[in-house]
Amino acid sequence: MFSKYKKQAAKPATPAPQPAAAPAAAAAAPAASLRRPVQRKAAEAAPMDKERKRKERLSEIKIQLHRELLENLNLAALENAVEAELRSEIASIATEILAEKSIVLNREDRQQLNKELYDEVTGLGPLEALLQDDTVSDILVNGPQQIFVERSGKLQLSDITFKDEKHLMRIIDKIVSAVGRRVDESNPYVDARLADGSRFNAMVPPIAVDGSLVSIRKFKKDKLGIDDLVQFGAFTEEMAAYLQAAVSTRLNVIVSGGTGSGKTTTLNALSSFIDNSERILTIEDTAELQLQQTHVGRMESRPPNVEGKGEVSPRDCLKNALRMRPDRIIVGETRGEEVIDMLQAMNTGHDGSMTTIHANNARDGISRLENMIAMAGIEMPLKAVRSQISSAVNLIVQASRLQDGSRRMTSITEVTGMEGDVISMQEIFRFQRVGLTPDNKIIGHFTATGVRSHFSERFRLWGFDLPPSIYEPTVMEAR
């Protein structure tokens, strides 16, 4: 009884197996799996243990000193304070408090502590260092102990944390109160813009289960131009020449792509081809476009206030923009009922207008426009909807973020009209993927499809006589 679970006695050593037994053992071995081993290791920041303990100690001291600072500083006078004077004042108060509490710090730790205290009082606390880091494009906070950052298209866990949920909520309140909003249990989410133009979104408990969720899309001070994107490999010089002709000859352009694929960056770059004499009106949820032309009018929609009043939707802005004599209208993102007014504007004398939509490819982009018209409650036959789209939209530029984190313009597609009940399209350029390197970098090249542009004659009449060679497919040489 219980022999199945009884601990077995140690067996005497057996002689080595004979060669004749090897084939049988090999036959009994299971076949090797074709699947790759799945990485289950949790995301971890990688500071040294000694450095982590130092940071934890400094964090505890910082919390104590910050509480004391709030009692000693004249907060009303901070708005007019000079930065150098304020830093000096915070350093002297911190020195006094450290002496009273008999806390001894070396020079490096004292400087670090003074910097973090200054960020707590005037900035956004632990987030301030990440906002100043130009290599960081996104900051994602999952509760007080997890802050992820995106660098070069890849997410990584930073070693920066908040003390607790109260500390995180205090920073969130500081951000939203500066733009006249509030966030609490009755209004648990908020969308705002930081002072430098970065896009800020937060969701707090009880909706956020494990602590407040914050995402910050950083605003790039130096916008990327066409030359920069060509240099980075986002597209080729031939594609840039084609896009210059398309924008300059006032084709209506839609930039399509997923979240973080570079739609706004692409739209910004395309806008550089617009003539300086044209009047441009931009409409955005969060003002991100950085147009360099002289005659630009910028509009930003507004959500409802706490009482549910005062909302100004993108559609309201678009309707009003049509009365302001624009040459072109640029909508930061079309995702709702404003699609009707956008298409009508493209069809009624505002050619050369541009917008972005969320879609995986050009055909999906057309379907998404149809769905948005249906969701707007417009009762129109499908053929009439498609006819409206085909006459309004001339070009769909597809931006994608690939699996290695790189952002590429993966397709440029022209809308050529209607064939029966179907919108006809032709792809002019595409990114051809070939494979992966051992370190998961994508191997591929840009190529024309061999199809001549439907708008070639238009380009020629406007003075952009593109050489036929740019439409010839590129053959990648075998290595």
C-alpha positions, 0 to 999 in steps of 0.5 A: 500500500502507498507504494506509488508515493513511497520514497524509493531507496537509492539504486546501486550504480548501473554499468554504462549502456552498451552501444547496441541499446543506443538506437532504442533510446534514441527512438524512444526520445520525443520529437523536437518541438518546432515551436520557439520557447516562450519568454515568460520572464516578467519585465524588470528594470535592471539597476544594481542592488546597491543603486536600488537601495540608494534610490529607495533611501533617497525616495523616503528622504524626498517624501519627508523633505517635500512635506516640510517644503510645502509648509515652508515655501510661499506657494503663491509666490512660486509662479513669479519666482526665477528658476535659479533663485527657487533652486537656491531656496529649495536647496537651503531649506533642504539643507536645514531640514537634513541638519535638523533630522541628522541625515547625512548625504554625500554631495552627489546624493544631495544634488540629486535630492535637490533636483528631485525636490525642485521637480516635485515643487515646480514640475511633474515629480518623477516624470520630469526626468523622462519628459526631459529625455529626448530619447523617450517618445512615450511614457506609460504609467501602470500604477505607482510602481510601474513606469514604461517608456518607449525608445526607438519603437520598443517598450522598456520598464524604467527604474523610476517609480512613485512613492504610492498611489497618493503621490501619483494622484497628486501629479495627475491632479497637478496636470489636469488642474493646470488646464481647467479639468478635474479627475476623480471617482465621478469623472475617472478619465481625462484627456489633456495637453501638457505645457510643452504640447505633449498629449496626456491621458489618465484613468484613475480608480475605481476604473483603473483596477491596479492603480492609476493609468497614465499615458503621455505621447511626447511632443517633439520640439524638432519636427521631422521633415521629408529629408529626415524621413528619407534619411531614416528609411521611412520611404525613398526619394522617389516616393518623396518626389511623388508625394511632393507632386501629389500635395502640390497639385492639391490631391486630397490625401488620407494618411492611414495607420495604426496607433503609434505608426507615425501618422501625425509625423507623416502628415506634418512632413507632407504639409511642408509641400503646401505653398506658403501663399495658401490659407490653411486651417487645422482642426485637432483634438490635441494640437500637435501639427507644426505647420511652417507656412505663414497663413495657418489658423489652428483650432482645437476641439474641447470636451464637455465640462463637469456639468456636461456642457461647453463641448466643441466637437471636431465637427463644430470646428469643421463646420465653422472652418468652412466659413473662414475661406480656407484653401486647405483644411487639415484634420488631425484625425477623422474618427466620427461624424465629422467625416461627412463634413470632411468629405464634403469639404474635399468635394466642394472647392477645398481640394488639397485637404488632408486627414488621418484615420485608423486603418491597417491598409488602404482598402480597410481605410475606405471601409472605415470611412463607410462605417463612420458615415453609417455611424453618423446616422446618415441614411444614404445608399451604399453606392452613393456613399462610395461615390462620395468617397471616390470623388473626394479621396485621391490618395491613401498613404499607409504608415505602419510600425513594424515588429522591430519598432521601425516606422515605414510608409508601407503603401501609397495607393491612388483612388481612381474612381468607381467600377460598378458598386466598387471603389477602384484603387491602384497601388503605386509604391509599397514596402516589400518585406523579404525576411528577418535578421537573427536579431529580429530586424526586418529585411526589405526594400521599397519598390514601385509596382510598375503601375503608372500614376492615374494623375500623371497628366495632372502632375505634368500640367502643374509642372511636375513632370515625373520621369517614368523610371520612378514607376519601375519596380525595384529588384533586390539583388540576392545576397 
